[in-house]
Amino acid sequence: MLDFCGIEKERLMTSWVSSAEANEFIDEINDFIDVLKKLGPSPLKKELTQTIA
């Protein structure tokens, strides 16, 4: 579905982390942020900007 919408599958992540695993949660979030930074701005943002203009 994401491919159909023009969104890279890497922009969606799921992970199970217990509430007792704060450090693991922080690691998961930081890893995901690194992935998103490498991907750059969302392609939907560009499309939305063109639609509004």
C-alpha positions in Angstrom: 0.0 0.0 0.0 2.8 2.4 0.8 4.5 1.8 -2.6 1.2 2.5 -4.3 1.0 5.8 -2.4 4.6 6.7 -3.3 6.0 6.3 0.2 9.1 4.3 0.9 8.4 1.2 3.1 11.3 2.3 5.3 9.2 5.2 6.6 7.0 2.8 8.6 8.4 0.8 11.5 6.8 -1.3 14.2 8.6 -2.7 17.2 7.5 -4.2 20.5 9.2 -2.7 23.5 8.1 -3.2 27.1 7.4 -0.3 29.4 10.3 -1.7 31.5 12.7 -1.3 28.5 13.3 2.4 28.4 16.8 2.1 26.9 15.6 -0.2 24.2 12.8 2.2 23.3 15.3 5.1 23.1 17.6 3.0 20.8 14.6 2.1 18.5 13.5 5.7 18.2 17.1 6.9 17.5 17.6 4.2 14.9 14.4 5.2 13.2 15.3 8.8 13.2 18.6 8.0 11.5 16.7 6.1 8.8 14.3 9.0 8.2 17.2 11.5 8.0 18.8 9.3 5.3 15.6 9.2 3.4 15.1 12.9 3.5 11.9 14.8 3.3 8.7 12.9 2.7 7.6 12.7 -0.9 4.1 13.6 0.3 5.4 17.0 1.6 6.5 17.9 -1.9 3.2 16.8 -3.4 1.2 18.8 -0.8 3.3 21.9 -1.4 2.7 21.7 -5.2 -1.1 21.2 -4.6 -1.4 24.3 -2.4 0.6 26.6 -4.7 
